[in-house]
Amino acid sequence: MAHKTNPEVDAFLKTKDHPLNKEIKEVRDIILKTDDRITEAIKWKSPTFMYKGNIASFFFNAKKFVSLMFHKGALLNNAHGLLEGDGKEARVARFKDMQDIENKKEALESVVKEWIMLQDSKK
């Protein structure tokens, strides 16, 4: 793997008995491979991806799909329509199976890259 995973997140995911563990791993891999400056840690009892701030965290309460909350998703233009919700800040991306992840992979990479560009543009 070109990207580096956090052993703390590896251990955490091994303890999670989620029906979509393979799909969670796939979404994690896509995010970490999008840019090698992205890091991950356990925050709020969940794997969280970071780059100059929190990008997104998995939400494990959902069992029928992989739920990924983008903490400041409202700041992103969401051109692909991946992010759902109308809250003040947060947006959610949902993936129901491997085919859905494959269909949304480009949109997910785009949202992550947009976050990085937004953070890099700040003074």
C-alpha angles and dihedrals in degrees: 000000000000093000124065122236124207112246089217090060091044090054093045093052091050089060094050115095097200121156090227100048093134091051092048089053091050093051089047091051093049092052095046092047093051092077128357091220091069114105132189136211140160109270126159087009091296140092106268127191118218142190116159086333137358114312104179145331132209115247108212099187090083109082103175095058142014107263120201118184116208103207096209097021091138088071092062122084093227094207091171093052092235095133120075131196140060102230122135094262118348128080130183132221117200129198120188101188145342092282091052090050090051091048091051099037095102091047091049092050090047093052091049092048090048090054090052092049090048092051093045091052092059117098 
